[in-house]
Structure formats: structure tokens, C-alpha cells
């Protein structure tokens, strides 16, 4: 199990990361609460053609936790993982909070980002306000109660009407075995509350982007994905009718096909742009 250290204003953390496959690097950035285990729907297909690097966000899996964090700290964690893997720049694929981290990284260190895949992701805007951190009682329910007891709530919150019951049950089984720290994911809540990738910042990002969003997403409204794609200078939106927040589970290989097609379009594009005239 490779580990690396990320030093940020909110603390020094040890991050667990792994890699599969070979070729151009693709870094996967998971969303709030979930560990890198939840990349199982995408990892095999991507690793057939790319060197895929994935890691546990602080507070999840076997990575360390901090009591507070900012999205900039989480983006710095991505840079630390890339440095440990010897990767100067890569294609970045983030979902939900992970998409926000990718946007933050493209803002803070654009030279590290070849392209962006942004799944179920939003900007910070008046039209789509972010929720405040949960209070004490909500934290106890959300982070202390075993996930298996929350399955009915999770089914409604995470999946759309098009999802097959078999795919949902498999995903919930992975989710229920996943490890996270209540303290660490509350720090993620604090980071989300302070997220400040506003439309003016997003409009300045030049990396090509693919925006993926389900119309039945109850966690991040579909309209937020539309607005994100409209704001990014070089973006394409793919809509999944009837898919929820966990669209990779709902649509299956369709999402992988869309991502692979996008990555193929931008394969080696950074090196090509850097060639002398």
C-alpha cells in the first residue's frame, strides 16, 4: 500500500494511494464521505487504456483525518499524490465533492491538469447554494449510525429511477464495507461549506472539460451541472436521463464509454500544445 504525506494549513496527513494500468495518467478524485473503493464501476475500464491513480481522501479509507479542511487543502492532497506517483500533470476525473476539488486544482495549479471530467459537480453560485455543515445530532445520525441501517435513505438519495435493483444493492454493499472517520468527513463538510469556486473563477479555467450529470440527482441538482458546463470555456455536457447522484451505478458502462471517448480526444493534447512552433 503506497502512502504519501500532504502538508497543508489544516494539518499534515498521510494519504493512501494506488495505481492500475499504464499509459497517460488519469487521477480519480472521489466525493464526500466515500473512499476510493467506490471507484469500482470505472476503474477496470479506465485501467485498460490509462495509468489510473486513485486515493483515499483525507478522512476516508486508510488515509489520515484532520479536524478541519478547505477544498484548497484537498486539492493540495491531490498534488501530493501526483508528486508521489511522479506525475507532473494528468487528466483529472472527480465526482461530486471530488469534482469541486478538481476545479480547485485547475484554479490553483492549472499546469497540473490536462483535462477534467466532472461528474455530478457544481460551482458555488446563488442559484445553487451549498448546505451548511450538519449540526451535532445530524452528524451523529449521518456518521455514527451504521450505513446498513440507512439503506432506505441512501437508496432514495443516491440513485435514480433508471438504476437496476441489482446494481444498487451491489453498490450499497461496497458502501457499507467502506471505512471513514466521522471526524474526517465532518472536516469535509467544513471544506464544502467554504467552497468558493464561483462562476468568475470557473470561467477562467482553460482545461477542456466533460461534465456528466443525471437528471434525477437529488444531491446536486441537474441544473447545477448545466450551469457548470455553460460557464466553463471548453466543456461538453452529457446528460443521463433518470440517473441519480451515483450515475456510474445507474448508467453502467455508458459513463465509462463517454469518459474514454473524451480522454481519447485529449490524449497527449498537453504535450502537443507545448511543442515549439
C-alpha positions in Angstrom: 0.0 0.0 0.0 1.7 3.2 -1.1 1.4 6.2 1.2 2.4 9.8 0.8 2.4 12.9 3.0 0.5 16.1 2.3 1.4 19.2 4.3 -1.4 21.8 4.4 -2.5 24.6 6.6 -5.1 22.3 8.2 -2.5 19.7 9.1 -0.1 17.1 7.9 -1.8 13.9 6.6 -0.7 10.6 5.4 -2.7 9.6 2.2 -3.2 6.1 0.9 -3.0 5.8 -2.9 -2.9 3.1 -5.5 -2.5 2.8 -9.3 -3.5 0.4 -12.0 -2.8 0.2 -15.7 -0.3 2.0 -17.9 -0.2 4.9 -20.3 -1.2 8.5 -19.8 -2.1 9.3 -16.2 -5.7 9.7 -15.1 -6.2 10.7 -11.4 -9.5 9.8 -9.8 -10.9 12.1 -7.0 -13.8 10.7 -5.0 -16.6 12.7 -3.4 -17.7 13.4 0.1 -17.6 10.6 2.6 -16.7 7.9 0.1 -13.3 6.2 0.0 -11.6 5.2 -3.3 -13.3 1.8 -3.0 -16.3 3.5 -4.7 -14.4 3.8 -8.0 -15.1 0.2 -8.7 -17.6 0.9 -11.5 -15.0 2.9 -13.5 -11.6 1.6 -12.5 -11.3 -1.6 -14.6 -12.4 0.1 -17.9 -10.1 3.1 -17.4 -7.1 1.0 -16.4 -7.3 -1.0 -19.7 -6.1 2.1 -21.5 -4.6 4.5 -19.0 -2.4 4.6 -15.9 -5.1 5.2 -13.3 -4.1 6.7 -9.9 -6.6 6.8 -7.2 -6.5 7.6 -3.4 -8.5 7.9 -0.2 -9.4 11.5 0.5 -8.4 12.5 4.0 -10.9 11.1 6.5 -11.7 8.1 4.4 -10.3 4.6 3.8 -6.9 4.3 5.4 -5.8 8.0 4.9 -5.4 10.2 7.9 -8.0 12.7 9.1 -7.9 16.3 10.2 -10.5 18.1 12.3 -10.9 20.8 9.6 -10.1 21.3 6.0 -10.6 23.5 3.0 -11.2 22.5 -0.6 -7.8 24.1 -1.3 -6.3 21.6 1.2 -8.0 18.7 -0.5 -6.6 19.9 -3.9 -3.2 20.1 -2.3 -3.7 16.4 -1.3 -4.2 15.6 -5.0 -0.9 17.3 -5.9 0.9 15.3 -3.2 -0.4 12.1 -4.6 0.6 13.1 -8.1 4.0 14.0 -6.8 4.4 10.7 -5.1 3.4 8.9 -8.4 5.9 11.0 -10.3 3.2 12.7 -12.4 3.7 16.3 -13.4 0.3 16.6 -15.0 -2.7 14.4 -15.7 -6.3 14.0 -16.7 -8.4 14.5 -13.6 -11.8 12.8 -13.0 -13.7 13.9 -10.0 -17.2 13.2 -8.8 -19.4 15.4 -6.5 -17.0 17.0 -4.0 -14.2 15.4 -6.0 -15.3 17.5 -9.0 -15.1 20.6 -6.9 -11.6 19.5 -5.8 -10.6 19.1 -9.5 -11.9 22.6 -10.3 -10.0 24.0 -7.3 -6.8 22.3 -8.5 -7.3 23.6 -12.1 -7.6 27.1 -10.5 -4.6 26.8 -8.1 -2.2 24.8 -10.4 -3.5 24.8 -14.0 -0.2 23.3 -15.2 -1.1 20.1 -13.4 -4.4 19.5 -15.3 -4.5 18.2 -18.8 -8.3 17.8 -18.9 -11.2 17.5 -16.4 -14.1 15.0 -16.1 -16.6 16.5 -13.7 -19.4 14.2 -12.5 -22.4 15.4 -10.5 -20.4 18.6 -9.8 -21.5 22.2 -9.0 -20.0 25.6 -8.7 -20.7 27.9 -5.8 -23.5 30.2 -7.0 -26.6 31.9 -5.6 -28.7 29.6 -7.8 -27.3 26.5 -6.2 -26.3 27.4 -2.6 -24.2 24.8 -0.7 -25.6 23.3 2.5 -24.1 24.3 5.9 -22.2 21.7 7.9 -24.6 19.4 9.8 -25.4 20.1 13.4 -24.4 17.7 16.2 -27.4 15.5 16.1 -27.3 15.3 12.3 -23.7 14.3 12.4 -24.4 11.5 14.9 -27.1 10.1 12.6 -25.1 10.6 9.4 -21.6 9.4 10.6 -22.2 7.2 13.6 -25.1 5.1 12.6 -24.0 2.0 10.6 -24.6 2.6 6.9 -26.6 -0.7 6.6 -29.3 0.8 8.8 -29.6 3.8 6.5 -30.0 1.8 3.3 -33.6 3.0 2.6 -32.5 6.7 2.9 -29.4 6.0 0.7 -31.4 4.3 -2.0 -33.6 7.4 -2.3 -30.7 9.9 -2.0 -28.1 8.3 -4.3 -29.8 6.5 -7.1 -32.3 7.4 -9.9 -35.3 5.6 -11.2 -33.3 4.0 -14.0 -30.9 2.2 -11.7 -31.3 -1.6 -11.6 -32.0 -3.1 -8.1 -29.1 -5.4 -8.5 -26.6 -2.6 -9.3 -27.9 -0.6 -6.3 -27.6 -3.5 -3.9 -24.1 -4.2 -5.1 -23.1 -0.5 -4.6 -24.7 -0.4 -1.1 -22.8 -3.5 -0.1 -19.5 -1.8 -1.1 -20.6 1.4 0.6 -21.4 -0.5 3.9 -17.9 -2.0 4.0 -16.2 1.3 3.3 -14.1 2.9 6.0 -14.3 6.5 7.1 -13.6 8.8 10.1 -16.6 10.7 11.5 -14.1 13.5 12.4 -12.6 13.4 9.0 -15.8 13.6 7.0 -17.0 16.4 9.1 -13.9 18.2 8.1 -15.0 17.6 4.5 -18.3 19.2 5.4 -16.5 22.3 6.6 -14.5 22.3 3.3 -17.7 22.1 1.3 -19.2 24.9 3.3 -16.3 27.1 2.5 -16.0 26.1 -1.2 -15.6 29.2 -3.3 -15.2 28.1 -6.9 -17.6 30.8 -8.2 -18.6 31.4 -11.8 -16.0 34.0 -12.4 -13.2 31.6 -11.3 -14.7 28.7 -13.2 -15.0 30.9 -16.4 -11.2 31.5 -16.2 -10.3 27.7 -16.4 -9.0 26.7 -19.8 -8.6 23.0 -19.5 -11.1 21.0 -21.7 -13.9 19.5 -19.6 -16.5 16.8 -19.8 -19.5 17.4 -17.5 -21.6 14.3 -16.6 -24.9 14.7 -14.7 -28.1 12.7 -14.1 -31.5 14.4 -14.3 -32.7 12.7 -11.1 -29.8 13.8 -9.0 -31.2 14.7 -5.6 -27.8 15.7 -4.0 -26.5 18.1 -6.7 -29.4 19.3 -9.0 -29.1 18.7 -12.7 -29.5 22.4 -13.3 -26.2 22.9 -11.4 -24.4 20.6 -13.9 -25.9 22.5 -16.8 -24.8 25.8 -15.4 -21.3 24.5 -14.8 -21.0 23.3 -18.4 -22.2 26.6 -19.7 -19.7 28.5 -17.6 -16.6 26.5 -18.4 -15.0 27.9 -21.6 -14.3 24.5 -23.2 -16.8 22.0 -21.9 -19.3 19.4 -23.1 -22.3 18.2 -21.1 -23.5 14.6 -21.2 -27.0 14.1 -19.7 -28.1 10.9 -18.2 -31.9 10.8 -18.1 -33.3 9.2 -15.0 -29.9 8.8 -13.3 -29.2 9.9 -9.8 -26.2 11.2 -7.9 -24.4 7.9 -8.3 -24.8 7.9 -12.0 -21.9 5.4 -12.7 -24.0 2.8 -10.9 -27.2 3.9 -12.7 -25.9 4.0 -16.2 -23.3 1.3 -16.0 -20.8 1.2 -18.9 -22.3 4.2 -20.6 -20.4 6.6 -18.3 -17.1 4.7 -18.9 -17.7 4.9 -22.7 -18.3 8.6 -22.5 -15.2 9.2 -20.4 -13.0 7.1 -22.5 -14.1 8.9 -25.7 -13.4 12.3 -24.1 -10.0 11.2 -22.9 -9.1 9.8 -26.4 -9.9 13.2 -27.9 -7.4 14.9 -25.5 -4.8 12.2 -25.4 -1.3 13.9 -25.3 -3.0 17.2 -26.0 -0.9 19.0 -23.4 2.3 17.8 -25.0 1.1 18.8 -28.4 0.3 22.3 -27.3 3.7 22.6 -25.7 5.6 21.7 -28.9 7.7 24.6 -30.2 6.5 26.3 -33.3 
